[in-house]
């Protein structure tokens, strides 16, 4: 089984994906991590790579196609595969499609809190952000940039919730509550034994 996780920044996608990997003994493919590494290789922050991607579609398309191919290959082993990537539900239409969203202010606050930890800040490769207000401006720009690229390259609107099997708002949830809600859904939707 392949589970794709999409959603808005700061919604808890990565934490939920990591929790599911442990609970389901699954394999994780993290498209955001692949793109952050690509940015590092190019000497860019993630924001700079996103700007570059507006005129260089291969930075999205090649990565997305590679991740989807990797997921299909990994699924042949019989393991559950969790693919965390904003557009992966589109590339893996037979997957169980989960969309996790959060109120913009809450998502920005969660990312800001994460950036206060030096190790996590380096992993995110967000560049220098000096205040919460700047964080919010950067996040809005990132969302506009993502929306433009996904429409341009894939004719895709991520906010169209009819595309997903489960839509969950984590604004008032802990990561554990959100993980349990996903597990409950998976028990009902699939033959997964939990």
DOZANU-926141 format. One record per residue: x, y, z of N, C-alpha, C, O in turn; residue in three letters; residue number from 1. Coordinates in steps of 0.02 Angstrom, whole numbers. Layout:
+--------+---------+--------+---------+----------+--------+--------+---------+--------+--------+---------+--------+-----+-----+
! n.east ! n.north !   n.up ! ca.east ! ca.north !  ca.up ! c.east ! c.north !   c.up ! o.east ! o.north !   o.up !  aa !   i !
+--------+---------+--------+---------+----------+--------+--------+---------+--------+--------+---------+--------+-----+-----+
!      X !       Y !      Z !       X !        Y !      Z !      X !       Y !      Z !      X !       Y !      Z ! Ala ! NUM !
...
+--------+---------+--------+---------+----------+--------+--------+---------+--------+--------+---------+--------+-----+-----+
//
This chain:
+--------+---------+--------+---------+----------+--------+--------+---------+--------+--------+---------+--------+-----+-----+
! n.east ! n.north !   n.up ! ca.east ! ca.north !  ca.up ! c.east ! c.north !   c.up ! o.east ! o.north !   o.up !  aa !   i !
+--------+---------+--------+---------+----------+--------+--------+---------+--------+--------+---------+--------+-----+-----+
!     42 !     -59 !      0 !       0 !        0 !      0 !     44 !      62 !      0 !     96 !      64 !     34 ! Unk !   1 !
!     24 !     111 !    -38 !      58 !      176 !    -39 !     10 !     228 !    -10 !    -47 !     233 !    -31 ! Unk !   2 !
!     35 !     266 !     38 !      -2 !      321 !     68 !     33 !     386 !     49 !     93 !     393 !     62 ! Unk !   3 !
!     -3 !     432 !     19 !      27 !      497 !      3 !      0 !     549 !     52 !    -59 !     550 !     69 ! Unk !   4 !
!     46 !     592 !     76 !      28 !      644 !    123 !     46 !     711 !     93 !    104 !     725 !     78 ! Unk !   5 !
!     -5 !     752 !     85 !       3 !      820 !     59 !    -26 !     867 !    110 !    -52 !     846 !    162 ! Unk !   6 !
!    -20 !     932 !     97 !     -51 !      980 !    143 !    -15 !    1046 !    145 !     28 !    1061 !    104 ! Unk !   7 !
!    -34 !    1086 !    194 !      -9 !     1154 !    201 !     52 !    1156 !    247 !     60 !    1112 !    290 ! Unk !   8 !
!     96 !    1206 !    239 !     155 !     1212 !    282 !    135 !    1219 !    356 !     90 !    1256 !    373 ! Unk !   9 !
!    172 !    1183 !    398 !     161 !     1187 !    470 !    103 !    1146 !    495 !     85 !    1150 !    554 ! Unk !  10 !
!     73 !    1106 !    452 !      14 !     1066 !    472 !     32 !    1003 !    511 !    -11 !     972 !    542 ! Unk !  11 !
!     96 !     984 !    509 !     117 !      924 !    545 !    127 !     864 !    499 !    132 !     807 !    523 ! Unk !  12 !
!    132 !     877 !    435 !     139 !      821 !    386 !    199 !     777 !    403 !    193 !     715 !    405 ! Unk !  13 !
!    256 !     807 !    415 !     317 !      768 !    428 !    313 !     730 !    493 !    335 !     672 !    497 ! Unk !  14 !
!    286 !     761 !    545 !     280 !      726 !    609 !    233 !     667 !    603 !    248 !     613 !    628 ! Unk !  15 !
!    176 !     677 !    571 !     128 !      623 !    562 !    158 !     568 !    519 !    151 !     509 !    534 ! Unk !  16 !
!    192 !     587 !    464 !     225 !      536 !    422 !    275 !     496 !    462 !    277 !     435 !    456 ! Unk !  17 !
!    316 !     529 !    502 !     366 !      494 !    543 !    333 !     448 !    593 !    356 !     392 !    603 ! Unk !  18 !
!    279 !     470 !    624 !     242 !      428 !    671 !    214 !     366 !    636 !    218 !     310 !    662 ! Unk !  19 !
!    185 !     376 !    577 !     157 !      320 !    540 !    211 !     270 !    518 !    199 !     210 !    519 ! Unk !  20 !
!    269 !     295 !    500 !     324 !      250 !    481 !    339 !     202 !    538 !    347 !     142 !    527 ! Unk !  21 !
!    343 !     229 !    600 !     357 !      187 !    658 !    300 !     138 !    672 !    312 !      78 !    681 ! Unk !  22 !
!    239 !     164 !    672 !     182 !      123 !    691 !    166 !      68 !    639 !    144 !      14 !    657 ! Unk !  23 !
!    178 !      84 !    575 !     161 !       37 !    522 !    222 !      -1 !    497 !    217 !     -44 !    452 ! Unk !  24 !
!    280 !      13 !    525 !     343 !      -16 !    501 !    348 !      -5 !    426 !    363 !     -51 !    387 ! Unk !  25 !
!    336 !      57 !    407 !     333 !       76 !    336 !    398 !     108 !    314 !    442 !     122 !    355 ! Unk !  26 !
!    404 !     119 !    250 !     460 !      155 !    221 !    435 !     224 !    201 !    380 !     231 !    175 ! Unk !  27 !
!    476 !     275 !    213 !     456 !      344 !    198 !    498 !     373 !    142 !    559 !     364 !    139 ! Unk !  28 !
!    465 !     407 !     96 !     497 !      446 !     44 !    475 !     518 !     55 !    415 !     533 !     53 ! Unk !  29 !
!    523 !     561 !     67 !     509 !      631 !     87 !    532 !     678 !     31 !    591 !     693 !     26 ! Unk !  30 !
!    485 !     701 !     -9 !     500 !      743 !    -66 !    529 !     810 !    -43 !    575 !     837 !    -75 ! Unk !  31 !
!    504 !     838 !     11 !     531 !      901 !     37 !    605 !     895 !     54 !    644 !     940 !     42 ! Unk !  32 !
!    624 !     838 !     82 !     694 !      825 !     98 !    737 !     821 !     36 !    793 !     845 !     34 ! Unk !  33 !
!    709 !     789 !    -17 !     745 !      784 !    -81 !    756 !     854 !   -110 !    810 !     869 !   -135 ! Unk !  34 !
!    704 !     896 !   -107 !     710 !      964 !   -134 !    757 !    1007 !    -92 !    794 !    1048 !   -120 ! Unk !  35 !
!    755 !     999 !    -26 !     801 !     1037 !     17 !    873 !    1018 !      2 !    917 !    1061 !      1 ! Unk !  36 !
!    885 !     954 !    -10 !     953 !      931 !    -27 !    974 !     958 !    -96 !   1031 !     978 !   -105 ! Unk !  37 !
!    927 !     959 !   -143 !     941 !      988 !   -209 !    960 !    1062 !   -202 !   1006 !    1085 !   -235 ! Unk !  38 !
!    924 !    1098 !   -159 !     939 !     1169 !   -147 !   1011 !    1176 !   -120 !   1049 !    1218 !   -143 ! Unk !  39 !
!   1028 !    1134 !    -71 !    1096 !     1137 !    -43 !   1148 !    1124 !    -97 !   1199 !    1159 !   -101 ! Unk !  40 !
!   1136 !    1074 !   -140 !    1183 !     1058 !   -194 !   1192 !    1117 !   -240 !   1246 !    1127 !   -268 ! Unk !  41 !
!   1140 !    1157 !   -249 !    1144 !     1215 !   -293 !   1166 !    1278 !   -256 !   1169 !    1332 !   -285 ! Unk !  42 !
!   1182 !    1271 !   -191 !    1202 !     1329 !   -151 !   1146 !    1377 !   -138 !   1157 !    1437 !   -132 ! Unk !  43 !
!   1084 !    1351 !   -133 !    1025 !     1392 !   -124 !    988 !    1373 !    -60 !    997 !    1318 !    -33 ! Unk !  44 !
!    946 !    1420 !    -35 !     898 !     1403 !     16 !    838 !    1372 !    -20 !    833 !    1374 !    -81 ! Unk !  45 !
!    792 !    1343 !     19 !     731 !     1316 !    -11 !    692 !    1370 !    -47 !    666 !    1359 !   -102 ! Unk !  46 !
!    688 !    1429 !    -18 !     651 !     1485 !    -49 !    683 !    1504 !   -116 !    648 !    1516 !   -165 ! Unk !  47 !
!    749 !    1506 !   -118 !     784 !     1522 !   -181 !    771 !    1468 !   -233 !    762 !    1484 !   -292 ! Unk !  48 !
!    771 !    1405 !   -212 !     756 !     1351 !   -259 !    685 !    1357 !   -286 !    673 !    1346 !   -345 ! Unk !  49 !
!    638 !    1375 !   -242 !     569 !     1383 !   -265 !    563 !    1439 !   -316 !    525 !    1433 !   -364 ! Unk !  50 !
!    599 !    1494 !   -307 !     599 !     1548 !   -356 !    630 !    1524 !   -422 !    604 !    1536 !   -476 ! Unk !  51 !
!    686 !    1489 !   -417 !     720 !     1461 !   -475 !    674 !    1413 !   -513 !    675 !    1410 !   -574 ! Unk !  52 !
!    634 !    1375 !   -475 !     590 !     1325 !   -505 !    536 !    1355 !   -549 !    508 !    1321 !   -591 ! Unk !  53 !
!    521 !    1420 !   -539 !     470 !     1451 !   -581 !    490 !    1451 !   -654 !    447 !    1452 !   -698 ! Unk !  54 !
!    555 !    1450 !   -668 !     578 !     1449 !   -738 !    619 !    1386 !   -753 !    644 !    1378 !   -809 ! Unk !  55 !
!    625 !    1341 !   -705 !     661 !     1278 !   -715 !    618 !    1221 !   -688 !    630 !    1196 !   -633 ! Unk !  56 !
!    569 !    1199 !   -728 !     520 !     1149 !   -705 !    552 !    1083 !   -684 !    522 !    1046 !   -645 ! Unk !  57 !
!    611 !    1068 !   -709 !     642 !     1004 !   -692 !    655 !     998 !   -617 !    658 !     942 !   -591 ! Unk !  58 !
!    662 !    1054 !   -582 !     674 !     1050 !   -509 !    613 !    1024 !   -472 !    620 !     999 !   -416 ! Unk !  59 !
!    555 !    1031 !   -501 !     494 !     1000 !   -473 !    479 !     934 !   -508 !    474 !     882 !   -475 ! Unk !  60 !
!    472 !     937 !   -574 !     448 !      880 !   -612 !    494 !     819 !   -605 !    470 !     763 !   -592 ! Unk !  61 !
!    559 !     828 !   -613 !     605 !      772 !   -607 !    603 !     741 !   -537 !    603 !     680 !   -530 ! Unk !  62 !
!    602 !     784 !   -486 !     600 !      760 !   -417 !    535 !     722 !   -404 !    536 !     668 !   -374 ! Unk !  63 !
!    478 !     750 !   -426 !     414 !      718 !   -415 !    409 !     651 !   -450 !    385 !     602 !   -422 ! Unk !  64 !
!    432 !     649 !   -512 !     431 !      586 !   -550 !    477 !     534 !   -519 !    460 !     475 !   -514 ! Unk !  65 !
!    535 !     556 !   -497 !     583 !      511 !   -464 !    553 !     482 !   -400 !    558 !     422 !   -387 ! Unk !  66 !
!    522 !     524 !   -360 !     492 !      501 !   -296 !    435 !     451 !   -309 !    430 !     401 !   -274 ! Unk !  67 !
!    393 !     465 !   -358 !     338 !      420 !   -374 !    365 !     352 !   -399 !    339 !     300 !   -380 ! Unk !  68 !
!    416 !     354 !   -441 !     446 !      292 !   -465 !    476 !     252 !   -407 !    468 !     191 !   -403 ! Unk !  69 !
!    511 !     287 !   -363 !     541 !      256 !   -305 !    487 !     223 !   -262 !    496 !     168 !   -236 ! Unk !  70 !
!    430 !     256 !   -253 !     375 !      229 !   -213 !    346 !     166 !   -245 !    334 !     117 !   -210 ! Unk !  71 !
!    336 !     167 !   -310 !     309 !      108 !   -344 !    357 !      49 !   -337 !    336 !      -8 !   -325 ! Unk !  72 !
!    421 !      62 !   -346 !     472 !        9 !   -340 !    473 !     -19 !   -268 !    474 !     -80 !   -258 ! Unk !  73 !
!    472 !      25 !   -219 !     474 !        4 !   -149 !    412 !     -36 !   -130 !    416 !     -82 !    -90 ! Unk !  74 !
!    354 !     -18 !   -159 !     292 !      -52 !   -143 !    292 !    -125 !   -166 !    255 !    -166 !   -140 ! Unk !  75 !
!    334 !    -140 !   -216 !     338 !     -209 !   -240 !    363 !    -257 !   -186 !    351 !    -317 !   -191 ! Unk !  76 !
!    397 !    -231 !   -136 !     422 !     -273 !    -81 !    366 !    -295 !    -34 !    377 !    -339 !      8 ! Unk !  77 !
!    308 !    -265 !    -42 !     252 !     -282 !      2 !    246 !    -238 !     63 !    199 !    -243 !    102 ! Unk !  78 !
!    295 !    -193 !     72 !     293 !     -147 !    129 !    244 !     -90 !    116 !    227 !     -75 !     58 ! Unk !  79 !
!    220 !     -59 !    169 !     182 !        2 !    164 !    231 !      59 !    151 !    283 !      64 !    184 ! Unk !  80 !
!    215 !     101 !    102 !     258 !      156 !     83 !    221 !     221 !     97 !    163 !     230 !     77 ! Unk !  81 !
!    253 !     266 !    132 !     225 !      332 !    146 !    264 !     383 !    107 !    325 !     391 !    117 ! Unk !  82 !
!    230 !     419 !     62 !     263 !      468 !     20 !    236 !     537 !     41 !    178 !     553 !     32 ! Unk !  83 !
!    282 !     576 !     70 !     264 !      643 !     92 !    287 !     692 !     40 !    347 !     704 !     32 ! Unk !  84 !
!    240 !     721 !      4 !     255 !      769 !    -48 !    191 !     802 !    -71 !    140 !     769 !    -77 ! Unk !  85 !
!    194 !     866 !    -83 !     133 !      905 !    -96 !     94 !     880 !   -156 !     33 !     883 !   -157 ! Unk !  86 !
!    129 !     855 !   -208 !      94 !      834 !   -270 !     93 !     759 !   -281 !     69 !     736 !   -333 ! Unk !  87 !
!    119 !     721 !   -235 !     127 !      649 !   -247 !     61 !     612 !   -257 !     59 !     561 !   -292 ! Unk !  88 !
!      6 !     636 !   -228 !     -59 !      605 !   -240 !    -76 !     606 !   -314 !   -111 !     561 !   -339 ! Unk !  89 !
!    -52 !     656 !   -349 !     -64 !      664 !   -421 !    -23 !     612 !   -461 !    -48 !     584 !   -510 ! Unk !  90 !
!     38 !     600 !   -439 !      82 !      553 !   -474 !     67 !     481 !   -454 !     85 !     435 !   -491 ! Unk !  91 !
!     35 !     471 !   -397 !      19 !      404 !   -373 !    -57 !     400 !   -361 !    -79 !     397 !   -304 ! Unk !  92 !
!    -96 !     399 !   -416 !    -169 !      404 !   -409 !   -201 !     345 !   -373 !   -257 !     352 !   -348 ! Unk !  93 !
!   -168 !     288 !   -368 !    -196 !      231 !   -333 !   -179 !     231 !   -258 !   -198 !     185 !   -222 ! Unk !  94 !
!   -144 !     283 !   -236 !    -125 !      287 !   -165 !   -185 !     306 !   -122 !   -236 !     329 !   -147 ! Unk !  95 !
!   -177 !     296 !    -57 !    -224 !      324 !     -8 !   -201 !     396 !      2 !   -145 !     408 !     26 ! Unk !  96 !
!   -243 !     443 !    -16 !    -223 !      514 !    -20 !   -247 !     552 !     42 !   -307 !     558 !     55 ! Unk !  97 !
!   -198 !     578 !     79 !    -213 !      614 !    141 !   -190 !     687 !    133 !   -134 !     700 !    110 ! Unk !  98 !
!   -234 !     733 !    151 !    -219 !      805 !    149 !   -225 !     832 !    220 !   -277 !     827 !    251 ! Unk !  99 !
!   -171 !     863 !    244 !    -169 !      889 !    311 !   -162 !     965 !    307 !   -115 !     991 !    276 ! Unk ! 100 !
!   -209 !    1000 !    338 !    -207 !     1073 !    334 !   -207 !    1103 !    404 !   -222 !    1069 !    453 ! Unk ! 101 !
!   -190 !    1167 !    408 !    -187 !     1202 !    471 !   -202 !    1276 !    457 !   -189 !    1301 !    403 ! Unk ! 102 !
!   -230 !    1310 !    507 !    -239 !     1382 !    504 !   -172 !    1415 !    489 !   -121 !    1395 !    518 ! Unk ! 103 !
!   -171 !    1465 !    446 !    -108 !     1496 !    424 !    -66 !    1520 !    483 !     -6 !    1506 !    487 ! Unk ! 104 !
!    -96 !    1556 !    530 !     -59 !     1583 !    588 !    -29 !    1527 !    629 !     29 !    1531 !    649 ! Unk ! 105 !
!    -67 !    1475 !    641 !     -42 !     1418 !    681 !     15 !    1383 !    644 !     64 !    1364 !    675 ! Unk ! 106 !
!      7 !    1373 !    579 !      61 !     1341 !    540 !    124 !    1382 !    541 !    179 !    1355 !    549 ! Unk ! 107 !
!    118 !    1448 !    534 !     176 !     1492 !    536 !    209 !    1489 !    605 !    270 !    1487 !    611 ! Unk ! 108 !
!    168 !    1488 !    659 !     195 !     1485 !    727 !    234 !    1420 !    737 !    288 !    1421 !    767 ! Unk ! 109 !
!    207 !    1364 !    713 !     242 !     1300 !    721 !    310 !    1301 !    684 !    360 !    1277 !    711 ! Unk ! 110 !
!    310 !    1328 !    624 !     374 !     1331 !    587 !    422 !    1378 !    622 !    482 !    1362 !    628 ! Unk ! 111 !
!    397 !    1435 !    645 !     440 !     1483 !    681 !    471 !    1450 !    743 !    531 !    1457 !    755 ! Unk ! 112 !
!    431 !    1413 !    781 !     456 !     1379 !    840 !    510 !    1328 !    821 !    561 !    1321 !    855 ! Unk ! 113 !
!    499 !    1293 !    766 !     548 !     1244 !    743 !    614 !    1277 !    722 !    667 !    1250 !    734 ! Unk ! 114 !
!    609 !    1336 !    692 !     669 !     1372 !    670 !    711 !    1398 !    728 !    768 !    1419 !    718 ! Unk ! 115 !
!    683 !    1398 !    788 !     721 !     1422 !    846 !    771 !    1369 !    869 !    817 !    1384 !    907 ! Unk ! 116 !
!    763 !    1307 !    846 !     810 !     1253 !    861 !    862 !    1250 !    805 !    844 !    1240 !    747 ! Unk ! 117 !
!    925 !    1260 !    822 !     978 !     1265 !    771 !    980 !    1205 !    724 !    984 !    1212 !    664 ! Unk ! 118 !
!    977 !    1145 !    752 !     981 !     1084 !    711 !    922 !    1080 !    662 !    931 !    1064 !    603 ! Unk ! 119 !
!    862 !    1093 !    688 !     803 !     1090 !    645 !    804 !    1145 !    592 !    781 !    1135 !    536 ! Unk ! 120 !
!    830 !    1203 !    611 !     836 !     1259 !    564 !    881 !    1239 !    505 !    864 !    1252 !    448 ! Unk ! 121 !
!    937 !    1208 !    520 !     983 !     1185 !    467 !    948 !    1134 !    422 !    956 !    1136 !    361 ! Unk ! 122 !
!    912 !    1088 !    452 !     878 !     1036 !    413 !    826 !    1066 !    366 !    817 !    1041 !    310 ! Unk ! 123 !
!    792 !    1118 !    388 !     740 !     1149 !    347 !    769 !    1190 !    290 !    736 !    1199 !    238 ! Unk ! 124 !
!    830 !    1216 !    298 !     863 !     1256 !    246 !    819 !    1314 !    222 !    811 !    1326 !    162 ! Unk ! 125 !
!    791 !    1350 !    270 !     745 !     1406 !    254 !    782 !    1472 !    244 !    752 !    1520 !    221 ! Unk ! 126 !
!    846 !    1475 !    261 !     881 !     1538 !    257 !    873 !    1577 !    321 !    849 !    1550 !    371 ! Unk ! 127 !
!    892 !    1641 !    321 !     889 !     1683 !    381 !    821 !    1717 !    386 !    802 !    1755 !    341 ! Unk ! 128 !
!    786 !    1703 !    439 !     721 !     1734 !    453 !    726 !    1762 !    523 !    738 !    1725 !    571 ! Unk ! 129 !
!    717 !    1828 !    530 !     732 !     1862 !    592 !    673 !    1876 !    638 !    683 !    1895 !    695 ! Unk ! 130 !
!    613 !    1866 !    614 !     555 !     1880 !    656 !    495 !    1838 !    633 !    495 !    1811 !    578 ! Unk ! 131 !
!    446 !    1833 !    678 !     386 !     1796 !    661 !    349 !    1829 !    603 !    323 !    1794 !    559 ! Unk ! 132 !
!    348 !    1895 !    601 !     315 !     1931 !    546 !    350 !    1915 !    480 !    317 !    1905 !    429 ! Unk ! 133 !
!    416 !    1913 !    480 !     453 !     1895 !    420 !    438 !    1823 !    400 !    432 !    1807 !    341 ! Unk ! 134 !
!    432 !    1780 !    450 !     415 !     1710 !    437 !    348 !    1705 !    400 !    341 !    1668 !    352 ! Unk ! 135 !
!    299 !    1744 !    423 !     233 !     1743 !    391 !    237 !    1768 !    319 !    206 !    1739 !    275 ! Unk ! 136 !
!    275 !    1822 !    307 !     283 !     1848 !    239 !    315 !    1795 !    194 !    292 !    1784 !    138 ! Unk ! 137 !
!    368 !    1763 !    218 !     403 !     1711 !    179 !    356 !    1653 !    164 !    355 !    1626 !    109 ! Unk ! 138 !
!    316 !    1634 !    214 !     270 !     1577 !    206 !    216 !    1593 !    155 !    198 !    1550 !    114 ! Unk ! 139 !
!    190 !    1654 !    157 !     139 !     1673 !    106 !    169 !    1672 !     36 !    138 !    1648 !    -11 ! Unk ! 140 !
!    230 !    1698 !     30 !     265 !     1697 !    -35 !    276 !    1626 !    -59 !    266 !    1611 !   -118 ! Unk ! 141 !
!    297 !    1583 !    -13 !     308 !     1512 !    -31 !    244 !    1479 !    -55 !    245 !    1443 !   -105 ! Unk ! 142 !
!    188 !    1492 !    -21 !     125 !     1461 !    -41 !    103 !    1488 !   -110 !     78 !    1449 !   -151 ! Unk ! 143 !
!    112 !    1553 !   -122 !      94 !     1581 !   -187 !    138 !    1551 !   -242 !    113 !    1534 !   -296 ! Unk ! 144 !
!    202 !    1544 !   -228 !     250 !     1516 !   -275 !    231 !    1443 !   -290 !    229 !    1423 !   -348 ! Unk ! 145 !
!    217 !    1403 !   -238 !     198 !     1333 !   -247 !    135 !    1328 !   -289 !    131 !    1288 !   -336 ! Unk ! 146 !
!     85 !    1368 !   -272 !      21 !     1367 !   -309 !     33 !    1381 !   -383 !      6 !    1347 !   -426 ! Unk ! 147 !
!     74 !    1432 !   -397 !      88 !     1451 !   -467 !    124 !    1393 !   -503 !    105 !    1377 !   -560 ! Unk ! 148 !
!    174 !    1363 !   -472 !     212 !     1309 !   -505 !    169 !    1248 !   -516 !    171 !    1218 !   -571 ! Unk ! 149 !
!    130 !    1228 !   -467 !      89 !     1167 !   -475 !     35 !    1176 !   -527 !     18 !    1129 !   -563 ! Unk ! 150 !
!      8 !    1237 !   -532 !     -41 !     1251 !   -584 !     -7 !    1250 !   -653 !    -33 !    1221 !   -700 ! Unk ! 151 !
!     51 !    1282 !   -657 !      87 !     1287 !   -720 !    111 !    1219 !   -745 !    103 !    1202 !   -803 ! Unk ! 152 !
!    141 !    1179 !   -700 !     172 !     1116 !   -721 !    123 !    1057 !   -724 !    130 !    1013 !   -766 ! Unk ! 153 !
!     74 !    1057 !   -678 !      30 !      998 !   -672 !    -44 !    1013 !   -682 !    -85 !     968 !   -681 ! Unk ! 154 !
!    -62 !    1077 !   -691 !    -132 !     1098 !   -694 !   -169 !    1073 !   -632 !   -223 !    1043 !   -637 ! Unk ! 155 !
!   -139 !    1086 !   -575 !    -161 !     1056 !   -512 !   -173 !    1109 !   -460 !   -132 !    1154 !   -450 ! Unk ! 156 !
!   -230 !    1105 !   -426 !    -246 !     1148 !   -370 !   -246 !    1106 !   -307 !   -293 !    1067 !   -296 ! Unk ! 157 !
!   -194 !    1112 !   -266 !    -188 !     1070 !   -206 !   -245 !    1082 !   -157 !   -262 !    1037 !   -118 ! Unk ! 158 !
!   -275 !    1141 !   -158 !    -327 !     1157 !   -110 !   -394 !    1126 !   -127 !   -441 !    1131 !    -87 ! Unk ! 159 !
!   -401 !    1093 !   -185 !    -463 !     1059 !   -203 !   -468 !     995 !   -163 !   -438 !     944 !   -180 ! Unk ! 160 !
!   -506 !     998 !   -108 !    -508 !      943 !    -61 !   -543 !     880 !    -88 !   -538 !     827 !    -58 ! Unk ! 161 !
!   -578 !     886 !   -144 !    -612 !      828 !   -173 !   -562 !     777 !   -200 !   -581 !     720 !   -216 ! Unk ! 162 !
!   -498 !     796 !   -205 !    -447 !      751 !   -233 !   -421 !     700 !   -182 !   -385 !     654 !   -201 ! Unk ! 163 !
!   -439 !     708 !   -119 !    -409 !      669 !    -65 !   -459 !     621 !    -34 !   -519 !     632 !    -36 ! Unk ! 164 !
!   -432 !     568 !     -5 !    -474 !      519 !     31 !   -488 !     542 !    102 !   -542 !     528 !    129 ! Unk ! 165 !
!   -441 !     577 !    133 !    -449 !      604 !    200 !   -422 !     674 !    202 !   -365 !     686 !    181 ! Unk ! 166 !
!   -462 !     721 !    227 !    -441 !      790 !    237 !   -446 !     803 !    312 !   -499 !     791 !    343 ! Unk ! 167 !
!   -392 !     827 !    342 !    -390 !      836 !    414 !   -360 !     904 !    431 !   -308 !     922 !    405 ! Unk ! 168 !
!   -394 !     941 !    475 !    -370 !     1005 !    500 !   -338 !     994 !    568 !   -372 !     973 !    615 ! Unk ! 169 !
!   -273 !    1007 !    574 !    -236 !      994 !    636 !   -228 !    1056 !    680 !   -190 !    1054 !    729 ! Unk ! 170 !
!   -263 !    1110 !    664 !    -254 !     1173 !    701 !   -261 !    1163 !    776 !   -221 !    1191 !    814 ! Unk ! 171 !
!   -309 !    1123 !    797 !    -322 !     1114 !    869 !   -303 !    1043 !    892 !   -328 !    1020 !    944 ! Unk ! 172 !
!   -260 !    1009 !    855 !    -242 !      940 !    872 !   -168 !     936 !    890 !   -127 !     975 !    866 ! Unk ! 173 !
!   -152 !     889 !    933 !     -82 !      871 !    943 !    -62 !     824 !    887 !   -105 !     796 !    852 ! Unk ! 174 !
!      3 !     814 !    878 !      27 !      768 !    827 !      2 !     697 !    841 !    -14 !     660 !    795 ! Unk ! 175 !
!     -1 !     679 !    905 !     -25 !      611 !    923 !    -98 !     603 !    905 !   -118 !     551 !    878 ! Unk ! 176 !
!   -139 !     653 !    920 !    -211 !      649 !    902 !   -219 !     643 !    827 !   -260 !     603 !    803 ! Unk ! 177 !
!   -181 !     682 !    790 !    -186 !      680 !    716 !   -164 !     612 !    690 !   -196 !     584 !    646 ! Unk ! 178 !
!   -110 !     585 !    718 !     -86 !      519 !    696 !   -140 !     466 !    710 !   -153 !     423 !    667 ! Unk ! 179 !
!   -170 !     469 !    768 !    -222 !      420 !    785 !   -283 !     426 !    739 !   -313 !     376 !    721 ! Unk ! 180 !
!   -299 !     487 !    719 !    -356 !      496 !    673 !   -339 !     465 !    605 !   -383 !     434 !    574 ! Unk ! 181 !
!   -277 !     474 !    581 !    -257 !      443 !    518 !   -259 !     367 !    524 !   -283 !     333 !    478 ! Unk ! 182 !
!   -234 !     340 !    579 !    -235 !      267 !    589 !   -306 !     241 !    589 !   -320 !     189 !    559 ! Unk ! 183 !
!   -351 !     276 !    623 !    -421 !      255 !    624 !   -450 !     254 !    553 !   -484 !     207 !    534 ! Unk ! 184 !
!   -435 !     305 !    515 !    -458 !      308 !    445 !   -429 !     250 !    405 !   -466 !     217 !    367 ! Unk ! 185 !
!   -365 !     236 !    413 !    -333 !      182 !    375 !   -363 !     114 !    393 !   -370 !      71 !    349 ! Unk ! 186 !
!   -381 !     104 !    456 !    -413 !       41 !    476 !   -479 !      32 !    439 !   -495 !     -23 !    417 ! Unk ! 187 !
!   -516 !      86 !    432 !    -581 !       83 !    399 !   -575 !      77 !    324 !   -614 !      42 !    292 ! Unk ! 188 !
!   -527 !     111 !    295 !    -521 !      117 !    222 !   -485 !      57 !    191 !   -500 !      39 !    134 ! Unk ! 189 !
!   -439 !      27 !    227 !    -396 !      -24 !    197 !   -399 !     -88 !    239 !   -433 !     -92 !    290 ! Unk ! 190 !
!   -362 !    -137 !    216 !    -358 !     -201 !    252 !   -298 !    -201 !    299 !   -277 !    -253 !    322 ! Unk ! 191 !
!   -271 !    -142 !    313 !    -212 !     -138 !    355 !   -229 !    -163 !    425 !   -282 !    -147 !    453 ! Unk ! 192 !
!   -184 !    -202 !    453 !    -195 !     -231 !    519 !   -156 !    -191 !    570 !    -94 !    -194 !    572 ! Unk ! 193 !
!   -190 !    -153 !    612 !    -157 !     -110 !    661 !   -174 !    -131 !    732 !   -150 !    -100 !    780 ! Unk ! 194 !
+--------+---------+--------+---------+----------+--------+--------+---------+--------+--------+---------+--------+-----+-----+
//
